[in-house]
C-alpha cells in the first residue's frame, strides 16, 4: 500500500473548500427542515446529495488515503 501525498497548497485549498462545503451543507439542511413545499424539498434534497458527494472528494484529499501500489 502507498499513501497519497499532496502539496501543502493543494491540501490547504482542499481544507478551505471542505469548510465552505460544510457551511453550505448546513444551510441547505436548515432550509430543507424549514420548507414543506414538496418541489423545494426534492430540489434541496438533490442539492444536498451532490454537496455530500463533493465533500467526500475533498475529504479524500485532506485525509491520508491508502491505495494499492
Beta strands, then each sheet from edge to edge (+ up, - down):
strand 1: 2-3
strand 2: 66-67
sheet 1: 1+ 2-
end
